[in-house]
Amino acid sequence: MDPATLAAALRRDAARFRGRPAIEALGRAPLGHDALADLVGGLADGLRRRGCRPGHRVALVLPSGPATAVATLAVASVGTCAP
């Protein structure tokens, strides 16, 4: 998948579903599509600033939950892999 495609899809969903939940988890406030796109974009930008490029490997060690979803989408949008 082209990394720009995932980022574009998140932005499209943010515009289309603004204010609606994208991720829900027990005991936590829902994360809206706009917030999801912002968080994923910000984390992806941070990964790129730190030198992550397509083909690099990124390990994610996080508990199950919204943060893991955000991190996984950010890594995928940079074009890296998260084994």
N, C-alpha and C positions, 0 to 999 in steps of 0.2 A: 504494500500500500504506500502510495506517495505520502510523505509526512505532512505536506501541505493539505492534503485531502482530509485528514483527521481534524486538523485545526480548523479548517473551513467548515466542516460538518458541525463542530462544536459551536462555532460562531453563528451558523445558520439556526441551529436549535435554540441558542440563547435568544435570538431575535424572535423566533417563532413561538417559543414557549416561555417567554419572559414571565417570571413570577410563579411558574409551576415547578414542583419538585422534580429534580433529575435523579437524586439519590435520597433514599430514606433508610434510616437505621433506628433500631429500637433505642429509646432513651436519648435520642439526639434530634436536634432541629433538622428539618429537611434541608437539603442543599439544592438550591434552584439552578436551573440551566444557565442563567447568566453568571451566577457565582462559580459554577463548575467551570465554565469557559475561562473565566478570569483566573481561577486558581491553576488550572492546567496550563494556560498560557504563561503565567508568571513562573511556574516551576520549570516549564520547558525552556523559557528564556534563561533562567538561572543555570540550567544544565548546559545550554549552549555556551554561556559566558565562561563556564568552567571547563570547556573543551570537549564536551560530549558531541559526537558526530555520528552520522549513520554508520552502522556496523559495529560501533562500540558496544560493550556489554555493561549493563548496569544491574547490580543486585539490589533487590528491595527486601528489606527485613522489617516488616511492619505487621501489626496485628490486623485481623480482618476488620474492615470498616471503610468508611468514606475516604479516609486518608490514603488507603491502599488503592482505591479506585482512581483517585486523583493522580497519585504518583504513577500508576501503571499507564494511564492515558497520556501523561506528560512524557514519559519515557518513549512511548510509542510514537508520539507526535514529533519527537526529535529524530526518529528513525533509528533508534538503538534497540537493543533487545534486553529484556529483563528475565534471565533464567530463573 
